[in-house]
Amino acid sequence: MNKVSRKVLAGVAMASASLLVLSGCASPKPGAGYIACGVSDEGSWTDKSFNESVMDGLVQAQEEFGVEIKSAESNSSEDFAPNLQSMIDAKCDVIFAVGFNLVDAVNAAAEANTDVHFVTVDGWSNGATNLKPFNYNTVESAYLAGYAAADYSATKVLGTYGGLQIPAVTDFMDGFYYGAMAWSADNNTEVKVVGWNPATSKGDFIGGFAPNDPAGKTIAAGQIAQGADVLLPVGGDQFGALSEAISEAGVDAKMIGVDKDWTVANPEYKDLILTSIMKLLGASVYDYIKADAVDKTEFSGEAYIGTLSNGGVGVTSTEFISESLQTKLDELKAGIIDGSIDPRS
C-alpha cells in the first residue's frame, strides 16, 4: 500500500472516530420522547403557589431528563374538562391536574381514558386505577409553624384564615392551631388563635382562591384588630392584601407563607415572613417523572403522601427563628416523625 493510500485510510479512520465522538455527545437525554403535561387550577402557572410549584417540577424534569412538557392554563372551572381533553389529545404520558377544584374533572377524564396516566394534586381517586393522588400532610409542618408563631408573638394572639373550608386548607389551620397550643402548654402561657377552631370546625374563609382577594384583607384587618400579630392565610397568594392590612393597621406583625418559600417567591415580603409552610410539589412532580420516564417504574394508583419523614412537606428557617427555637423545632419534627407527637392534638 502506497503512502497516499495510507494517508487516505488514516483520514477516513479519523473522520469516523470524530463522527462517533460527535454522535456520543448528541445522544438523547434519558427522558427524550416522554411527554409530561399539566392542567392548572384558576390561579395560573405563575401564581407563586401550588400551580407554579408543579410547573417548577415539570421544567426541572425537562431540563434534566429532556422530557417534553405541555400545559393548559385554566381561567375558570369551565376550562377544566376541555383543558384535560386537550392534554389527552396531545398524547401525554402523564397529566397532572393541579388542585382540589379539578378533582371531579380529572376523575371523569381518567375513567373515560383508561390508557392515560393522571395525577391529581390535592385530590383523590374515585377508583380509577390510572389516577394517582398526590396529597400532603401539611398538618405536620403547620404544627411547627404554629409553635414558632406562638414563640415569636408579642401579643400571644395568632390569626389564620383560608380560601375554602376543605381539608387541603384546614389541615394547615389544624396544625397551626395545635402547634400554638403546644407552645402554650410548654410555657404555661395562654395563646389565642383567632380564625379557626378545630373542635368546632368554625373559622374565617374568603370563599375562594383569587389572588389578594379584598375579602381576605378584610378578614386580616379584623384579626389584627383582635390583637393578632402573626397571621397565616391559607389561600394561595394573599400576601399582598395581608401586607396592606398590616401596614394600614400600623402594627408590627408577621406573615406565614404557604406552599412555597415566600422569601424566595416574593423577596419584597422577606421582612414580614416569619416562616413558610411548604408543600414540596415540584419535587414530587420531578420524582414521579424520573421514576416513570427514566427509571421505567410501573405506574401505581396508590396515593403519594408528602410528610416530614419523606421530605414532602417542611418549614423554612428565617432570621426571625432563634437558634434555641430552631433546636426545639427540630426536636418537635423528630417527635412527629417517630410518632411520639400527634400534630392533631
N, C-alpha and C positions, 0 to 999 in steps of 0.2 A: 504494500500500500504506500503510495507516494505521500509526500509531506502535505500537499494540498488537500488530499482526501482526509488525512488525519485531522487537519485543521477544521475541515467542514464537519466531520463527525463530532469533534470536540465542541464545536459551536452548537450543533444540534443538541448534544447532551446537556450543555449549559442552559440552553433555552428551555429544554424540557424540565430541568431541575427548577428553573425560575418559575415556570408555569405551575409546578407542583407546590412551590412555596406560596405563590400568589393564591392558588386555589385553596390552600390551607387557611390563609388569612381571611379569605372571603367565605369561609364555611358559616352556615347559618347558625344563629343562636338557638338554644335548645327548645325554645317555645315558638319558633317560626311556624306559621301556618295555623296557630291556635288563635281563636277569636274570643276575647273576653269583653263582655258588654254590661252596661249599666243603665237603669232607668231611675231617674231621680224622683224624690218627693217634690213638693211645690217650692221648696226653699232654694232651688237652683244648685248647680255644681260648684258655685263659688259662695256658698252660704256661710263659710268659716265654721261649719258644724259637721253633722253626720254625712250629708251629701258629699261635701268636699273631702272628708276623710276617706270615703270609699273611692272617690276619684284619685286621691293620692296613691292608694294601693294599686289601682289599675295602671297608673302612669309608671309607678316603680316597677311593676311586672313587665310593662312594655320596654322600659329602658334596660332592664337586666336580662330578660328572657327572650326579648324580641317578639312577644305576642302582639297581635293587632287588637286595638281597642275601639269599640264603637259605643256610642251613648245616645240617649234620648232624654231631654230635659222636660219635665212636666211643669206646666204653668197653672194647672188646676187638676182636680180629681178626674175630670172628663178626659184628661190626656193619658191616664194610667194604662187602660186597656189598649188603646191604639199604639202607645209607645212600646209596650211589651210585644205587641204583634209585629211592630217594625223591627225589633231585635230578633224575633223568631224568624222573620223573613230574611234577615241578614245572615242566617246560618251560624249564629253564635254558638260556641261550645259551652258557654255558661252565661247566664243572665242574672245580674244582681239587681234585685228590686229593693230600693232603699227606703226604709221607714215603715212604720206600723200602718200608715194610711194605704199602702199598696197591698196589704195582706189579702184582701178579697180578690183583687185583680190577679195577683200572682198565683194564688191557689187555682183560680179558674183557668189561667193560662197553662199551668203545669198539668192539670187534669186533662186538658184538651191536646197537649203536645207531650206525650209521654217519652218521646225520644230526645227531648231537650232537657238539659240540666238547669235548674233555677236555684238561686239562693235568696231567701227573704231575710232582710236585715231588720231586726227588732220585730219580727213577725213569727208566724207558726205555720205548720203544715196541717191541713185537714185530713191527711192520709196519703197524699201523693208521694210515691217513693222517689220521684225525681226532683223533689223540692227539699232543700236543706235550710233549716232555720239557723241564723246567727243571732244569739242572744248574749247579753252581758249582765253579769251580776253586779250592777253598779251600787247596790246596797252596801257591798263590802268597801269599795273605795270611798263612797259618800260618808260612811261611818268615820273614816279617818279625817275627812274634811270637816265633818261636824265637830269632832273633838278639837281639831285645830282652830275652828271658828270660835268655839266657846273659850278656848285658852286665850285667843287674841283679843276678844271683845272686851271693851271697857265697860259697856253697859250691861253685859250679860243678857242682852236681848238679841236674838238672831231672827232673820226673816227668810222665808222661802216661798216661792210660788211657781206654778207650772203652766205649760201650754194647754194641755188637756189632761183630764184625770184618767190616765191609762197606766198600766204597770210600767211601761218604759219610762214614764215620767215619775210616778210615785215611788219607784224603787230608789231614785236619787233622794227624794224627800224623806223617805223612811230612814235610810241610812244616816242622813244628815241629822235628823231628829235624835236618833238613838245614840249617835256619837256624841252629840252635845250633852245628852243626859248622862252618858258615861263620864264625861269630864266633870259634870256637876257632882256625881257620886264620889268620884276620886278626890275632889277638892272641897267637899262639903259646902258647896256654894250654889245657890239657886241660879238656874239658867232657864230662860223662857224662849220658846220657839214660836213665832207667830207665822201664820200662813199655812200650817199643816199640823194635823193631829192624827197619827196612825191609828190610835184607838177608836176614833170616831169616823175616820176617813173623810174628814171635813177640812177644807182649806181653800186657798185662793188660786184661781185658774183664769188665764187670759181668754181661753176659748179657741185657741188655735196657735199656729207657729209662725205667723207673719213676722218678719224681722222688725225689731224695735217697735212693737205694737204699742200704740198710745195707752191701751188698756193696761199693759204691763207697767208702764211708767206710773199710772195712777195707783196701781196696787203697791208698787215700790214706795211711792211717796207716803201712802197710808202706813206702811210698815215702819218706815223711818220715823214717822210721827209718833209711833208707839215705842220708839227707842232703839229699833234695830240698827246696829252698826256693822253687821256682816250679813250680806244677803246672797242667797242662792236662787237665781232664776233658771228654771229648767224648761226652756222653750226655744232652743236654738239661739240665734243671735238676738239677744235682748239687752246687750251690754251698753249700746249707745244710749238707749232710753233710760236704763238704770243709772248710768253715769250722770245723765242730765238731772235725774231725780236727786241724786246725792249732791250735785253741785248747787242746785236750786234750794235745797234744804240747808246748805251751808254747814254740813256736818262732816266729821272725819270718819268715813265709813269705807269698807272694803267689799269687793265682789268675789264670788267664787265661780270660776269658769266651768263649763260643761263640754263634754265630748272631745275637745282638743285642748292643747296647752294655749290658753288665751294670751299669755305674754308673748308667744310666738305668732299666733294667728292675728293678734291685734296689739302690736307693741305700744300703741298710743295709750293703752289702758294698763300698762305694766305697773304703774304706781298704785293702781286700785285693786289689783288681783292678789288676793291672799294665797290662793292655790287653785288648781283646776282638777276637776274630776274627769278623768279621761276614759273614754271608750276607745280602745286601740283598733278601730275599724279598719284602717288602712293596712295594718299588719295582718289582720285576719284575712282580708281580701288577697293580699300578696301571698300569704301562706297557702291559701286554697289554690290559687293559680299555679304556684310552684308544685304542689302535690299533684294536680291534675295534668298540667301541660308539660312539666319537666320530669317529675318522678313517676308519672303514669299510675298513680294510686287509684284504686277502684272507687267510684263515686259511692257515697253513703248519704242517705237522707237523715241520718241521726243528727240531732241538733248539736251545734258547737256552742258551748257556754264559756264566755270570757270571764276569768276570775283573777284574783290577786295571785293565785298559785301559778296559773299558766301565762300570766302577763297580759291577759286580755283587757284588764282594767287597771287603773292606778291613779295616783295623785302626784302633782308636781310639788317640788320644793322651791320656795322663793325666798327672797331676803327677809320676808316677814315671819318666816318659820325659824324660831330659835334652835340652836344646837340641841338644847335639852328637850325641846318639844319634838324635834326630829327623832331623837332617840326613843322617845315614848311612842311616837307613831310607828316606828319600826317594830317595837315590841307588840303593839296592837295588831299590826299587819301579820306578824308571826303567829299571834294567837288566833286570828281569824283563819289563817291557813291551816293550822293544826287542829282547829275545831274547838279550842278552849274558850273562844269568844264568839258569841252569836250576835252578828250585827243587826239583827231584827228584834233585839230585846234590850 
